[in-house]
Amino acid sequence: MLVSAKEMLEKARDGKYAVGQFNINNLEWTKAVLLTAEEEKSPVILGVSEGAGKYMTGYKTVVGMVNGMLETLKITVPVALHLDHGSYQGALDCIDAGFSSVMFDGSHYPIDENVEKTTALIKICRDKGLSIEAEVGSIGGEEDGVIGKGECADPEECGRIADLGVTMLAAGIGNIHGAYPADWAGLSFETLEAVKKRVGDMPLVLHGGTGIPEDMIKRAISLGVAKINVNTECQWAFQKATRKYIEDGKDLKGKGFDPRKLLAPGYDAIRATVKEKIQLFGSNGKA
Ligand code: 13P
């Protein structure tokens, strides 16, 4: 059964480790993340962007697929199904479809509007026992080939959103989605410390988990980060392994074309990446 991310994140915060959010795109991705988390005895969060939700034909399909796998793969570790960077309507749709957690990304709205929309969603999530993540200070990243600098959140604005009663808070601390540029200044621990001081016990979320050096990951966890999102690294691993399989001509061998064989190396590569991250974040053995 899917669970809210609340309890797993509070345990992670208290135990000084982080739960990984791994974004899923299809059946192989989902199975790879679930089986690896189970093998590592780790709680896990399946992230679904609105685009990935559409690709998988809608949130209801995602919920059906994940619930089916929890049962048939006999998954015993806590699993949350979480909307990643949702719009207001997207969050409502996921709640309706049966997600156990949502992120409302109101970081591009003026703070008052972010507060208003987040407040409305908190009420709905609280009534249904779901967890909710909010964001302050946009997470930069690559868009149309231009790499934006990660913004640093205003600790006071973080405090305002945290005080509303969200389950977890994503604060921009110079992190970005996708590859980090060669001249990246690194995470702003000064910002993270100031945010933590203002929001107290609130579990913090670090987006853009791909490519952050290990020492920074560990320091961020020691300063209150309890959830780390990883997406691009799994995509890189998947495409590298699948391309190699094609380049080696293996897809042309045997009888006909078998998509299960073609996707298998990518699936194995995701499993290896997720395992490495779970161990780095320290959530192995915690479920
Ligand atoms: P990366 O793609 O950089 O791993 O970031 C993932 C993320 O933060 C999803 O919300």
Residues whose N, C-alpha, C, O or C-beta is under 5 A from the ligand:
A	BS01	13P	D84 I176 H177 G178 H207 G208 G209 T210 N229 V230 N231 T232 E233
